[in-house]
Amino acid sequence: MKTKKILIAQMAEQDRPREKCERLGVDKLSDEELLALLLRTGTRNLSAVGLAGEILSMDIPGAGLEKLYHLSRKDLLAIRGIGKVKTSQIMAISELSIRLSKIEFRDRLSYSSPDAIARYYMTEFRAYRQEHLMMMLFDSKNHLIGERMVSKGTVNASMAEPREIFVEALRMDAVYIVLVHNHPSGDTTPSSADLAVTRRIFEAGSLIGIQLLDHIIVAGSQYRSLKAEGYIPLQRE
């Protein structure tokens, strides 16, 4: 038997997020009310606001709306009242947020600015429960010409193959590359595997004329530049 849905329009007026938004402004809505506007419907025994509250109180990393970054498709589909359409809508919200967060920093990106690079990825990396290793490709004029995900899972030498990295860099006519990856643990301290990957990629790049300029580790709102800490030789200034 299908679950009967309750439209927001059928709720008491004081509980309707859309009317409250129009009357008071969108900034006056709670996190649950904002999410309810997008969900539109609840279940037989739960309003859209109540359903939004259940989503935002799930036992997963993050607080409030930050939980949306960590919800997988499987997590969402397991919630009663959340089907394929709502799942896609919620995941689209997260992706839009990530893309919007990058706009602010994209024009400031520079291979010599680990701060700008780290902030460019912070929102995206908060969504990942496992490590993701990204490669940024720059031309000789310090323009970002591409981004590629190198690996998912624990960063180690076997997953970050120089051949795959530099085939892509050569295809894009990159002159410099920067590696960036996240530590879901929240600790930016580089592991022995992080350092091994850095050395391996740096040495391979030196042989073919594509410099690894930095390897940046991001954890939450913190980051660490391996170049700044002396793990990567200062070949270009």
Buried (B, 14 or more C-beta within 10 A) or exposed (E): EEBEBBEBEEBEEEBBBBBBBEEEEEEEBBBBBBBBBBBBBBBEEBBBBBBBBBBBEBEBBBEEBBBBBBBEEEBBEEBEBBEEEBBEBBBEBBEEBBEEBBEEBEEEBBBBBBEBBBBBBBBBBBBBEEBBBBBBBBBEEEEBBBBBEBBEEEBBBEBBBBEBBBEBBEEBEBBBBBBBBBBBEEEBEBBEBBEBBBBBBBEBBEEEEBBBBBBBBBBBEEBBBBBEEEBBEEEEE
